[in-house]
Amino acid sequence: ISLICEHTSRFTPPTNQRPRHPRALLMEAYRTKNWLFAVARSWVIALAPLLLSGVSLWGATIYYWANSAPGGGDYAESANWSPKTVPADTAAFAWVTNGGTVNFNGAFTNGQMYVAPVNGSSGYCKMTGGNLWVATNNLWLGGSGSNVGTNSYGAFTMTGGTLTVQKNGSKDGLILGQATNSTGVFTISNGMANFFCGIEIGFYGFGAL
């Protein structure tokens, strides 16, 4: 697995103030982080009904995996998605919520891939070859917020090909087990997986890599 993290941060005190004790700066940073997290979590909860409606959001469209047959179906088949279009550009978000399995062996780009992001959901993705580029957003397995995607199970298994997750942001290209009582599992036995901006494992749930 190739892991590349690109995130730096720096705090510069105002020039008109006396330098403060490092412990005070740490407490200020901690309070700011908690406030930002609370705001972000509130937005996730508030927007969840809109996201689940399948409407366009921020210029992107969510495509739900519709095939729940044993053994799953091919990512490249439009009939396996709702709406009936293969997610194939940065404005296309691919969500698996119905317990089905996405079989991938092609060459596609999508803007986001969520496997089991809603309460009580499950989903699976099996990549045997080809190239998948998740651009602009995350690969998320098991939940999509502390209280969104609870009791969910998402798994991504790689036995070949090249996976690249390149989020436009500061961190967390791959997120495993984000929600309470959720599980996210990423397994690779062959191929190459590149995660830009880092990995988050088991924030509120359980994650395995």
N, C-alpha and C positions, 0 to 999 in steps of 0.2 A: 504494500500500500504506500502510495506517495502522498505525503501530507505537507502542504505548504501553508503557512500562516503569515498573513500580511496585515498586522495591526500594531500601531504604536500610539501611545498617548503621552501627553506631557502637561504638567500644571505649572503655570508661571504666575506668582503672586503679583498683585498690582504694584506698580512702582512707587505709589504714594503711601504705601503701608509698610510698617516694620515687619521683617520676616517672622513668620509664625512657627510655632513648634510643630515638628513633623506629625506628632500624634493628633494635633488639632486639624491638620490638613487631611489626615486619613479619615477622621470622623466626618469631616465635611464631604469628602468624596463618597463615603459610605451612605450618608443621608441623601445625597444627590442621586446616587445609583438606585436606592430604594424608591425614591419619588418617581424617577423615570420608569422604573419597572412597574409601579402601581398604575401609572398613566397608561403604559403600553398594554398591561393586562386588561384594564377597563375598556380600551378600544377593541381588543380582540373579542371580549365578551359581547360588547355592543354590536359589533359588525358580524357576529357569527350567523344570525338569521339571513342577512343579506348574502353572505358568502355561500351559504348552503342553497340559496335559490337558483344558483347557476347563472346569474346575470353578470354582465361585464362590470368589472371593478378596477379602477385605476388603469383603464385601457386594456385590461386583460380579461379573458374568458375562462371560466372553469369548465373543464371537460371531465365528466364522471365516467369511471369504468363501469360498463353495463353487463359484462359477461361474468356470470357466476357459475358456469358449468365446471364440473370436475376437470382438472387439468388446465383450466384457463383458456386464454386466447391470445392471438397475436396483437402486439401493440400497433402494428401497421395496418390493421383492419378497421376501417371507419365504423363498421357496424358494431364494434365492441365499445364504442364511446357514445355518450349522450351529452350534448348534441352529436350527431353522427359525423364527426370530423376528427381526424387524427391530430392530436396536439403536436404541432411541428414548427413552432416559432416562439420567440421570447414573450409574446403576448398570450400564449396558451398555457394554462395551468392544468396539470394532470392530477386528478384525485381518485384514489381507490378506497371506497368506503363500504362495499357490498360483500366483503368476504371473498372476492374473486382473485384470480391470479393473472397478472400481466406477464406474458412471455415476450422477452425482447431480444431481437437479433437483427438489427438494422442500423440505420444512421439517421438519428433524429436529434433535434434541439427542442426543448420546451423551457418555459420560464420558471416553472416550479413543479415539484413532484411531492405530493403528500400521500402517504400510505397509512390509512386508519387515523384521520385527523379529527373525527367527530366522536361523540360519546357512544360507547358500546360497539364501535365499528371494528372491522378487521380487514386486512388486505395484504397481498403478497406480490412481489415483483421478482421474476427470475430472469437474469441476464446471462445469456450463453455466448454472446459474441456481439460484434458490431461496435458502434460508437454512440453513446448517449451523453449529451451535454445539457445539464440543467443550468441555465443561465439566468442571471439577475436575482434569483431567490434560492430557497433552501431545498434540500432533500430531507423530508421530515417523516420519521417513522414512529407512530404511536403518539397521538395527541398533537395539538397545535397551540396550547396554552395551559396554564396551571389547572383551569377548570373546563377546558374545551378539549374533548377527546379522552375523557376519563374512561377507565375500564376498556381501553382499546388495545389492539395488537397489530403491529405492522412489521413486516419483514422484507428485506431485500437480500437476495442471494446472487452472488456473481460466480460464474464458472468460466468466464471468458469475456473478451472485449475490453473496451476502455470507457470508463465512466469519469466524467469531469463535472464537478459542482463548483460553480464560480459565482458566488453571491455578490451583488453590488451592495456592499455594506462593510461594517467593521469586524463582524465575527459570525461564527456558527454557520458553516456551509452544510454540515450534516448534523441533524439533531435527532437523538434517540431517547424515547420515553419522556416526553416533555410533560404530559399531563399526570394528574394524580391517578395511581393504579394503572397506568398505561405501560406498555412494553414495546420497545423498539429494538430490532435485532438486525445488524448488518453482518453478512458473512461473505467472505471472499476466499476461494480456493485456487483461482486462476484469473489471469487478466490484470488490469491496472485500474486503480481507483485514485483519482486526484481530488482532494478537497481543499479548495482555497478558503481562507479565513477561519479555519479551525473546525473542531468537532465538540459538540455538547452531548454528554452521556448521562441519562438518568437524572434530570433536574428535579422533577417531582415523582416520576415513575421509575421504571427499570430500563436500563439500556445495556446492550451487549454488542461488542465489536470484535 
